[in-house]
Every structure is written in C-alpha cells, then in structure tokens.
C-alpha cells in the first residue's frame, strides 16, 4: 500500500487494558481494581462483547493519584477530590476522550 505524501496520517488505535493487565502493571490486586471501579474511583473506557471491562491509559494516572491521596484520605474523600479535579479540568476545556460524566457504580453496556 502506498501512502504517498498527500498528508494522510495513520490513526493509531487507542490501547485498551483488561483488568489482568492493569493488575500486572500496578501494585493493585484484581479485587481492588474491581472495587475502585464499582466505587467510581476509576472507570472503564469500554466493554467487550462478553461484558469484560477495558481500561485506557488514563487509568494508570488515576491509580497513581489514588496512591498519593491514600496516604492521608479515606476512599470516600479521595472520590470527592478526584471528581472535583475532573470537573475543574473539564471546566478548563481539556479534551478528555474517555467516557464523560461521573461513574457512580456498576453498569453494563446496553444490549
């Protein structure tokens, strides 16, 4: 295939991580990742057809922030801080290509 020089650019597909990959690259257990998702501390980027959660790269930054805040806050306080930071960031016009809105609990994709 010849792409030439007409300014065409390849679009790199976003990397999605299954929960096992998130566990492999972080100090968190599978159960902790699941619990953090249910609590709304982190959120999935999408779901597989089989109903499995897929996370994007932003989950690693969010988990790092949770680790920082856990030293002095409860998980409920952390959720408030993260939600406030997200609202402030959205208010500044930052483009967040992930799902919009605050995740408040377990939900499966519509069929």
KOLROVEX-88713 format. One record per atom (N, C-alpha, C): x, y, z; residue number from 1; residue in three letters. Coordinates in steps of 0.05 Angstrom, whole numbers, plus 5000, padded with zeros to 4 digits. Example, Ala and Ser with C-alpha at 12.3 -4.5 7.8 and 13.67 -1.06 7.14 Angstrom:
REM KOLROVEX-88713
+------+------+------+-------+---------+
:   px :   py :   pz : lumba : vexdren :
+------+------+------+-------+---------+
: 5264 : 4886 : 5156 :     1 :     ALA :
: 5246 : 4910 : 5156 :     1 :     ALA :
: 5264 : 4934 : 5156 :     1 :     ALA :
: 5257 : 4955 : 5142 :     2 :     SER :
: 5273 : 4979 : 5143 :     2 :     SER :
: 5258 : 5001 : 5157 :     2 :     SER :
+------+------+------+-------+---------+
END
This chain:
REM KOLROVEX-88713
+------+------+------+-------+---------+
:   px :   py :   pz : lumba : vexdren :
+------+------+------+-------+---------+
: 5017 : 4976 : 5000 :     1 :     UNK :
: 5000 : 5000 : 5000 :     1 :     UNK :
: 5018 : 5025 : 5000 :     1 :     UNK :
: 5012 : 5043 : 4983 :     2 :     UNK :
: 5028 : 5067 : 4980 :     2 :     UNK :
: 5013 : 5091 : 4992 :     2 :     UNK :
: 5024 : 5103 : 5013 :     3 :     UNK :
: 5011 : 5125 : 5026 :     3 :     UNK :
: 5019 : 5151 : 5014 :     3 :     UNK :
: 5040 : 5152 : 5000 :     4 :     UNK :
: 5048 : 5177 : 4986 :     4 :     UNK :
: 5054 : 5199 : 5006 :     4 :     UNK :
: 5053 : 5223 : 4996 :     5 :     UNK :
: 5060 : 5247 : 5013 :     5 :     UNK :
: 5036 : 5266 : 5013 :     5 :     UNK :
: 5012 : 5256 : 5010 :     6 :     UNK :
: 4989 : 5274 : 5008 :     6 :     UNK :
: 4979 : 5283 : 5035 :     6 :     UNK :
: 4994 : 5279 : 5056 :     7 :     UNK :
: 4986 : 5288 : 5082 :     7 :     UNK :
: 4969 : 5268 : 5098 :     7 :     UNK :
: 4965 : 5244 : 5087 :     8 :     UNK :
: 4950 : 5224 : 5101 :     8 :     UNK :
: 4965 : 5215 : 5126 :     8 :     UNK :
: 4951 : 5212 : 5147 :     9 :     UNK :
: 4963 : 5202 : 5172 :     9 :     UNK :
: 4949 : 5177 : 5182 :     9 :     UNK :
: 4964 : 5159 : 5192 :    10 :     UNK :
: 4952 : 5135 : 5204 :    10 :     UNK :
: 4941 : 5143 : 5232 :    10 :     UNK :
: 4918 : 5132 : 5238 :    11 :     UNK :
: 4907 : 5137 : 5264 :    11 :     UNK :
: 4913 : 5112 : 5281 :    11 :     UNK :
: 4928 : 5116 : 5302 :    12 :     UNK :
: 4936 : 5094 : 5320 :    12 :     UNK :
: 4912 : 5088 : 5338 :    12 :     UNK :
: 4903 : 5063 : 5338 :    13 :     UNK :
: 4880 : 5057 : 5356 :    13 :     UNK :
: 4888 : 5059 : 5385 :    13 :     UNK :
: 4869 : 5068 : 5401 :    14 :     UNK :
: 4874 : 5071 : 5430 :    14 :     UNK :
: 4879 : 5044 : 5442 :    14 :     UNK :
: 4899 : 5042 : 5460 :    15 :     UNK :
: 4905 : 5017 : 5474 :    15 :     UNK :
: 4884 : 5013 : 5496 :    15 :     UNK :
: 4874 : 4990 : 5498 :    16 :     UNK :
: 4855 : 4983 : 5519 :    16 :     UNK :
: 4867 : 4960 : 5536 :    16 :     UNK :
: 4864 : 4962 : 5562 :    17 :     UNK :
: 4876 : 4943 : 5580 :    17 :     UNK :
: 4854 : 4927 : 5594 :    17 :     UNK :
: 4857 : 4901 : 5594 :    18 :     UNK :
: 4839 : 4884 : 5610 :    18 :     UNK :
: 4848 : 4887 : 5639 :    18 :     UNK :
: 4831 : 4879 : 5657 :    19 :     UNK :
: 4837 : 4882 : 5686 :    19 :     UNK :
: 4863 : 4867 : 5693 :    19 :     UNK :
: 4868 : 4844 : 5681 :    20 :     UNK :
: 4893 : 4830 : 5687 :    20 :     UNK :
: 4918 : 4845 : 5680 :    20 :     UNK :
: 4917 : 4861 : 5658 :    21 :     UNK :
: 4939 : 4877 : 5650 :    21 :     UNK :
: 4943 : 4901 : 5669 :    21 :     UNK :
: 4921 : 4912 : 5678 :    22 :     UNK :
: 4923 : 4934 : 5698 :    22 :     UNK :
: 4936 : 4924 : 5723 :    22 :     UNK :
: 4928 : 4900 : 5732 :    23 :     UNK :
: 4939 : 4888 : 5756 :    23 :     UNK :
: 4969 : 4883 : 5752 :    23 :     UNK :
: 4977 : 4873 : 5728 :    24 :     UNK :
: 5005 : 4867 : 5723 :    24 :     UNK :
: 5023 : 4892 : 5724 :    24 :     UNK :
: 5012 : 4915 : 5716 :    25 :     UNK :
: 5029 : 4939 : 5714 :    25 :     UNK :
: 5026 : 4957 : 5739 :    25 :     UNK :
: 5011 : 4949 : 5759 :    26 :     UNK :
: 5006 : 4965 : 5783 :    26 :     UNK :
: 5009 : 4948 : 5808 :    26 :     UNK :
: 5011 : 4960 : 5831 :    27 :     UNK :
: 5013 : 4944 : 5856 :    27 :     UNK :
: 4985 : 4936 : 5866 :    27 :     UNK :
: 4964 : 4940 : 5851 :    28 :     UNK :
: 4937 : 4935 : 5860 :    28 :     UNK :
: 4928 : 4907 : 5852 :    28 :     UNK :
: 4911 : 4895 : 5869 :    29 :     UNK :
: 4900 : 4868 : 5863 :    29 :     UNK :
: 4876 : 4871 : 5844 :    29 :     UNK :
: 4869 : 4849 : 5833 :    30 :     UNK :
: 4845 : 4848 : 5815 :    30 :     UNK :
: 4820 : 4857 : 5831 :    30 :     UNK :
: 4818 : 4848 : 5856 :    31 :     UNK :
: 4795 : 4856 : 5872 :    31 :     UNK :
: 4794 : 4886 : 5877 :    31 :     UNK :
: 4818 : 4897 : 5882 :    32 :     UNK :
: 4820 : 4926 : 5887 :    32 :     UNK :
: 4812 : 4942 : 5862 :    32 :     UNK :
: 4821 : 4934 : 5839 :    33 :     UNK :
: 4814 : 4947 : 5814 :    33 :     UNK :
: 4784 : 4945 : 5810 :    33 :     UNK :
: 4772 : 4922 : 5815 :    34 :     UNK :
: 4743 : 4918 : 5813 :    34 :     UNK :
: 4729 : 4937 : 5832 :    34 :     UNK :
: 4738 : 4937 : 5858 :    35 :     UNK :
: 4725 : 4954 : 5878 :    35 :     UNK :
: 4727 : 4984 : 5871 :    35 :     UNK :
: 4750 : 4992 : 5862 :    36 :     UNK :
: 4754 : 5020 : 5854 :    36 :     UNK :
: 4735 : 5028 : 5831 :    36 :     UNK :
: 4731 : 5009 : 5813 :    37 :     UNK :
: 4712 : 5014 : 5791 :    37 :     UNK :
: 4684 : 5017 : 5801 :    37 :     UNK :
: 4676 : 4999 : 5818 :    38 :     UNK :
: 4648 : 4999 : 5829 :    38 :     UNK :
: 4644 : 5025 : 5845 :    38 :     UNK :
: 4665 : 5033 : 5860 :    39 :     UNK :
: 4663 : 5057 : 5876 :    39 :     UNK :
: 4664 : 5083 : 5860 :    39 :     UNK :
: 4672 : 5082 : 5835 :    40 :     UNK :
: 4674 : 5106 : 5819 :    40 :     UNK :
: 4700 : 5120 : 5820 :    40 :     UNK :
: 4720 : 5107 : 5832 :    41 :     UNK :
: 4747 : 5119 : 5834 :    41 :     UNK :
: 4761 : 5118 : 5807 :    41 :     UNK :
: 4756 : 5096 : 5792 :    42 :     UNK :
: 4766 : 5094 : 5765 :    42 :     UNK :
: 4743 : 5084 : 5748 :    42 :     UNK :
: 4745 : 5087 : 5722 :    43 :     UNK :
: 4724 : 5077 : 5704 :    43 :     UNK :
: 4735 : 5064 : 5679 :    43 :     UNK :
: 4719 : 5046 : 5670 :    44 :     UNK :
: 4726 : 5032 : 5645 :    44 :     UNK :
: 4722 : 5050 : 5622 :    44 :     UNK :
: 4738 : 5046 : 5601 :    45 :     UNK :
: 4735 : 5062 : 5577 :    45 :     UNK :
: 4713 : 5049 : 5559 :    45 :     UNK :
: 4711 : 5023 : 5560 :    46 :     UNK :
: 4691 : 5009 : 5544 :    46 :     UNK :
: 4689 : 4980 : 5554 :    46 :     UNK :
: 4671 : 4965 : 5542 :    47 :     UNK :
: 4666 : 4937 : 5550 :    47 :     UNK :
: 4670 : 4920 : 5525 :    47 :     UNK :
: 4679 : 4895 : 5530 :    48 :     UNK :
: 4680 : 4875 : 5509 :    48 :     UNK :
: 4652 : 4865 : 5503 :    48 :     UNK :
: 4648 : 4851 : 5481 :    49 :     UNK :
: 4622 : 4839 : 5476 :    49 :     UNK :
: 4615 : 4819 : 5497 :    49 :     UNK :
: 4635 : 4807 : 5510 :    50 :     UNK :
: 4630 : 4787 : 5531 :    50 :     UNK :
: 4624 : 4800 : 5558 :    50 :     UNK :
: 4625 : 4827 : 5560 :    51 :     UNK :
: 4618 : 4840 : 5585 :    51 :     UNK :
: 4642 : 4846 : 5602 :    51 :     UNK :
: 4667 : 4844 : 5592 :    52 :     UNK :
: 4690 : 4850 : 5608 :    52 :     UNK :
: 4698 : 4879 : 5605 :    52 :     UNK :
: 4707 : 4890 : 5627 :    53 :     UNK :
: 4715 : 4918 : 5627 :    53 :     UNK :
: 4742 : 4921 : 5613 :    53 :     UNK :
: 4745 : 4943 : 5598 :    54 :     UNK :
: 4770 : 4951 : 5586 :    54 :     UNK :
: 4777 : 4979 : 5595 :    54 :     UNK :
: 4801 : 4984 : 5603 :    55 :     UNK :
: 4810 : 5009 : 5613 :    55 :     UNK :
: 4830 : 5022 : 5593 :    55 :     UNK :
: 4831 : 5048 : 5593 :    56 :     UNK :
: 4850 : 5062 : 5576 :    56 :     UNK :
: 4875 : 5071 : 5592 :    56 :     UNK :
: 4894 : 5084 : 5579 :    57 :     UNK :
: 4919 : 5092 : 5592 :    57 :     UNK :
: 4914 : 5111 : 5616 :    57 :     UNK :
: 4892 : 5126 : 5615 :    58 :     UNK :
: 4887 : 5145 : 5637 :    58 :     UNK :
: 4883 : 5132 : 5664 :    58 :     UNK :
: 4876 : 5106 : 5664 :    59 :     UNK :
: 4872 : 5092 : 5689 :    59 :     UNK :
: 4898 : 5092 : 5706 :    59 :     UNK :
: 4921 : 5091 : 5693 :    60 :     UNK :
: 4946 : 5090 : 5708 :    60 :     UNK :
: 4952 : 5116 : 5722 :    60 :     UNK :
: 4946 : 5138 : 5710 :    61 :     UNK :
: 4949 : 5164 : 5723 :    61 :     UNK :
: 4930 : 5167 : 5746 :    61 :     UNK :
: 4905 : 5157 : 5742 :    62 :     UNK :
: 4885 : 5159 : 5763 :    62 :     UNK :
: 4893 : 5141 : 5787 :    62 :     UNK :
: 4904 : 5117 : 5781 :    63 :     UNK :
: 4913 : 5099 : 5803 :    63 :     UNK :
: 4937 : 5111 : 5818 :    63 :     UNK :
: 4954 : 5125 : 5803 :    64 :     UNK :
: 4977 : 5138 : 5816 :    64 :     UNK :
: 4967 : 5160 : 5835 :    64 :     UNK :
: 4947 : 5175 : 5826 :    65 :     UNK :
: 4935 : 5196 : 5843 :    65 :     UNK :
: 4922 : 5184 : 5867 :    65 :     UNK :
: 4908 : 5162 : 5864 :    66 :     UNK :
: 4896 : 5148 : 5887 :    66 :     UNK :
: 4917 : 5140 : 5907 :    66 :     UNK :
: 4939 : 5129 : 5898 :    67 :     UNK :
: 4961 : 5121 : 5916 :    67 :     UNK :
: 4971 : 5145 : 5932 :    67 :     UNK :
: 4974 : 5168 : 5919 :    68 :     UNK :
: 4983 : 5192 : 5933 :    68 :     UNK :
: 4964 : 5200 : 5955 :    68 :     UNK :
: 4938 : 5201 : 5947 :    69 :     UNK :
: 4918 : 5211 : 5966 :    69 :     UNK :
: 4912 : 5191 : 5988 :    69 :     UNK :
: 4916 : 5165 : 5984 :    70 :     UNK :
: 4911 : 5145 : 6004 :    70 :     UNK :
: 4927 : 5148 : 6029 :    70 :     UNK :
: 4950 : 5162 : 6027 :    71 :     UNK :
: 4967 : 5166 : 6050 :    71 :     UNK :
: 4954 : 5184 : 6071 :    71 :     UNK :
: 4934 : 5200 : 6063 :    72 :     UNK :
: 4922 : 5218 : 6082 :    72 :     UNK :
: 4892 : 5220 : 6081 :    72 :     UNK :
: 4879 : 5205 : 6063 :    73 :     UNK :
: 4850 : 5207 : 6060 :    73 :     UNK :
: 4837 : 5180 : 6058 :    73 :     UNK :
: 4811 : 5180 : 6065 :    74 :     UNK :
: 4794 : 5156 : 6061 :    74 :     UNK :
: 4786 : 5154 : 6031 :    74 :     UNK :
: 4777 : 5131 : 6023 :    75 :     UNK :
: 4768 : 5127 : 5996 :    75 :     UNK :
: 4745 : 5146 : 5988 :    75 :     UNK :
: 4727 : 5151 : 6007 :    76 :     UNK :
: 4705 : 5169 : 6002 :    76 :     UNK :
: 4716 : 5198 : 5997 :    76 :     UNK :
: 4735 : 5206 : 6013 :    77 :     UNK :
: 4747 : 5233 : 6009 :    77 :     UNK :
: 4762 : 5233 : 5982 :    77 :     UNK :
: 4776 : 5212 : 5976 :    78 :     UNK :
: 4791 : 5210 : 5950 :    78 :     UNK :
: 4772 : 5213 : 5927 :    78 :     UNK :
: 4749 : 5200 : 5928 :    79 :     UNK :
: 4729 : 5202 : 5906 :    79 :     UNK :
: 4720 : 5231 : 5903 :    79 :     UNK :
: 4715 : 5244 : 5925 :    80 :     UNK :
: 4707 : 5273 : 5923 :    80 :     UNK :
: 4728 : 5290 : 5910 :    80 :     UNK :
: 4753 : 5285 : 5918 :    81 :     UNK :
: 4776 : 5301 : 5907 :    81 :     UNK :
: 4779 : 5295 : 5877 :    81 :     UNK :
: 4778 : 5270 : 5870 :    82 :     UNK :
: 4782 : 5263 : 5841 :    82 :     UNK :
: 4759 : 5274 : 5825 :    82 :     UNK :
: 4734 : 5273 : 5835 :    83 :     UNK :
: 4712 : 5284 : 5820 :    83 :     UNK :
: 4714 : 5314 : 5817 :    83 :     UNK :
: 4723 : 5327 : 5838 :    84 :     UNK :
: 4726 : 5356 : 5837 :    84 :     UNK :
: 4748 : 5364 : 5817 :    84 :     UNK :
: 4770 : 5348 : 5817 :    85 :     UNK :
: 4792 : 5353 : 5798 :    85 :     UNK :
: 4782 : 5349 : 5769 :    85 :     UNK :
: 4766 : 5329 : 5765 :    86 :     UNK :
: 4756 : 5323 : 5738 :    86 :     UNK :
: 4737 : 5345 : 5729 :    86 :     UNK :
: 4720 : 5355 : 5747 :    87 :     UNK :
: 4702 : 5377 : 5740 :    87 :     UNK :
: 4718 : 5402 : 5733 :    87 :     UNK :
: 4738 : 5408 : 5750 :    88 :     UNK :
: 4755 : 5431 : 5745 :    88 :     UNK :
: 4770 : 5429 : 5718 :    88 :     UNK :
: 4780 : 5405 : 5712 :    89 :     UNK :
: 4794 : 5401 : 5687 :    89 :     UNK :
: 4775 : 5404 : 5663 :    89 :     UNK :
: 4751 : 5393 : 5666 :    90 :     UNK :
: 4732 : 5395 : 5644 :    90 :     UNK :
: 4724 : 5424 : 5640 :    90 :     UNK :
: 4722 : 5439 : 5662 :    91 :     UNK :
: 4716 : 5468 : 5661 :    91 :     UNK :
: 4737 : 5484 : 5647 :    91 :     UNK :
: 4761 : 5474 : 5646 :    92 :     UNK :
: 4783 : 5488 : 5633 :    92 :     UNK :
: 4784 : 5482 : 5603 :    92 :     UNK :
: 4766 : 5464 : 5595 :    93 :     UNK :
: 4764 : 5458 : 5566 :    93 :     UNK :
: 4783 : 5436 : 5557 :    93 :     UNK :
: 4794 : 5421 : 5576 :    94 :     UNK :
: 4812 : 5399 : 5568 :    94 :     UNK :
: 4796 : 5377 : 5554 :    94 :     UNK :
: 4806 : 5367 : 5533 :    95 :     UNK :
: 4793 : 5346 : 5518 :    95 :     UNK :
: 4799 : 5319 : 5532 :    95 :     UNK :
: 4778 : 5306 : 5541 :    96 :     UNK :
: 4780 : 5280 : 5553 :    96 :     UNK :
: 4765 : 5261 : 5535 :    96 :     UNK :
: 4780 : 5245 : 5520 :    97 :     UNK :
: 4767 : 5227 : 5501 :    97 :     UNK :
: 4754 : 5203 : 5513 :    97 :     UNK :
: 4756 : 5200 : 5540 :    98 :     UNK :
: 4743 : 5178 : 5554 :    98 :     UNK :
: 4714 : 5184 : 5558 :    98 :     UNK :
: 4700 : 5165 : 5572 :    99 :     UNK :
: 4672 : 5169 : 5576 :    99 :     UNK :
: 4667 : 5194 : 5593 :    99 :     UNK :
: 4646 : 5209 : 5586 :   100 :     UNK :
: 4640 : 5233 : 5601 :   100 :     UNK :
: 4621 : 5227 : 5624 :   100 :     UNK :
: 4619 : 5245 : 5642 :   101 :     UNK :
: 4602 : 5241 : 5665 :   101 :     UNK :
: 4616 : 5226 : 5687 :   101 :     UNK :
: 4605 : 5228 : 5711 :   102 :     UNK :
: 4618 : 5214 : 5734 :   102 :     UNK :
: 4606 : 5186 : 5736 :   102 :     UNK :
: 4624 : 5167 : 5740 :   103 :     UNK :
: 4616 : 5140 : 5743 :   103 :     UNK :
: 4609 : 5135 : 5772 :   103 :     UNK :
: 4584 : 5127 : 5777 :   104 :     UNK :
: 4575 : 5124 : 5804 :   104 :     UNK :
: 4570 : 5096 : 5812 :   104 :     UNK :
: 4575 : 5077 : 5795 :   105 :     UNK :
: 4570 : 5049 : 5803 :   105 :     UNK :
: 4572 : 5030 : 5779 :   105 :     UNK :
: 4567 : 5005 : 5785 :   106 :     UNK :
: 4569 : 4984 : 5765 :   106 :     UNK :
: 4548 : 4987 : 5744 :   106 :     UNK :
: 4555 : 4986 : 5719 :   107 :     UNK :
: 4536 : 4986 : 5697 :   107 :     UNK :
: 4547 : 4970 : 5674 :   107 :     UNK :
: 4530 : 4956 : 5661 :   108 :     UNK :
: 4537 : 4941 : 5638 :   108 :     UNK :
: 4527 : 4955 : 5613 :   108 :     UNK :
: 4540 : 4950 : 5591 :   109 :     UNK :
: 4531 : 4963 : 5566 :   109 :     UNK :
: 4503 : 4954 : 5558 :   109 :     UNK :
: 4489 : 4971 : 5545 :   110 :     UNK :
: 4462 : 4964 : 5535 :   110 :     UNK :
: 4465 : 4943 : 5513 :   110 :     UNK :
: 4445 : 4926 : 5511 :   111 :     UNK :
: 4446 : 4906 : 5490 :   111 :     UNK :
: 4427 : 4912 : 5468 :   111 :     UNK :
+------+------+------+-------+---------+
END
